[in-house]
Amino acid sequence: MALPHERSHTTPTGRTDSTGGDVLRIILAILLPPLGVFFQVGFGMHFWINIVLTLLGYIPGIIHAIWVIARR
């Protein structure tokens, strides 16, 4: 049985909306963008793209990280 803060809801478009984990990942994405992406997708292509974007500029890394997290 899931705790109330761990439940996911289905949106009208059929996407699953998770609140607790996504909020933590977005906070991590703001503080350290590659870490937020890692917790979302692991060591995939988006993680390495985010490393490069963060090295080129902190803001592009944050934007990409939030996009990867929200896209799910």
Secondary structure, DSSP 8 states (H G I E B T S, - for coil): ---GGG-EEE-TTS-EEESHHHHHHHHHHHH-HHHHHHHHH-SSHHHHHHHHHHHH-HHHHHHHHHHHHHH-
